[in-house]
Amino acid sequence: MNSIRYPLIGNYSYPERLHLLQLQSLEVRRLVIDLVWCYKIVFHVINICMDEFFSLTHCTSTCGHPYKLYKPHFFTTTRAHFFSERVMNAWNALPVGVIDFGSVKRFRCSLLKVDLSSFTKCF
């Protein structure tokens, strides 16, 4: 039997492994999951009161999609790691022509076409 020898993946750095395996970073994958949860909350797919997490902006003159969330200003960093805070900037920056808000599945698939790395800390 012919066996092909592959180099150990552990010999590569994290960015190199991601590239070899054609994966997104763990931080980007977590952000995608957060954005899908945000979608489910905003569009009432799950039984969670949106008012406890978000409020939609009432301003219609902003660029982008019509589901932008209002981001209140806080004077402390206590809330910085809350779900609603860490997902809001990425949600509001979703591009109009790429993101499909038609269903959860279409939303998730369209997220894969967007570069979310600008909302992460690594790389």
N, C-alpha and C positions, 0 to 999 in steps of 0.2 A: 504494500500500500504506500503510495506517495504522500508524504506529509509536507505541507508547506510551512516553513518557519516564519512566524511573524515576530517583529521586535516587541518586547514588552512595552505595553502602553504606559506603564508606570515610569518609564525612563524619560517621558516627555513632560514638559511643563503643562499647567492647566490650560492655557490658551491654545497650545499645540494639540493637546488631546481633544479639545472642543472642535478644533478645525479638522482633525483627522476623522473624528466620529460624526462630523457635520451636525453638531448640537449647539444650542444656545447656552449661555451661561446659566447657572442655577438662579442667579438673581433676576435675569430676564424671564426665565420660566415662572418664577414666583410672581413677578409683575403681571404676566399674562393671566395667571390664576386670579390675582387680585382684580384685574380689569373685568374678567368674566363675572366675578362676584358682584362687582359694581354694576355691571349690566343687569344682572338678575335682580338687584335691589331697585335700580332706577325703573325698570320695566315691569316690576311686580311679578316676576317669575317665581320668586320665593316669598313666603309670608313673613317678611320683615318690614317694619315701618321705615320708609325711606327718610322720614323727617328726623329719625334718631341718628342718621349718618350724614345725610346730604340735603341740600335744597337747590333746586334748579335756579339758574339766573333768570331774571325777568327781562334782561336787556336783549333785544332782538337785533341790535346793530353790530354785534360782535362777529368776527370772522369764524368760520368753522362750522361744526355740526350744531344742530339746535338743542342738544341735550347737555350743554355745558353746566357745570356745577359751580355754585357760589362758594368762594373760598374766603371765609372770614379771617381777619388778621388777629393773631394771638401774640401776646407780649412775653410769653414764656415758651420754652422748648419742650414742655411736658407732653404736649399732644403730638409732637413731631413723628412719633412712631406708631400712632394710631392708624388703623386701616383707612379711615376716611381721609386722613392727611397724606398718607404715602401714595395713594392712588389718584388723588385729585389732579395734580399737574399733568400726569400722563393721560388721564381721561380727557381733560380739556384740550389737550394738544393733538388728539387723534385726527388724522387727516380726513377731510370730507369725501373725496373721491375714492378712497381706498377702503374705508370701514363700512361694512354692511350691518346696519342695525335691525335687519329683518327678523332674525331669530338668533338664539344662543349659538347654534352650530355655525351659522354664517358669520356671526360676529367673531367667534373664536378662530375660524379659518382666515378671516380677513386680517386679524391681528398678526398672523404669521408673516404677512406681507409688509408689516411696518417695522422700521428699525427703532426699537425701544431702548437701545443701549445708552442713549443720552440721558435716560432717567435712572441709570444705575451708577454705582460708585466705582466698580472695578473696570479695568481696561480702559 
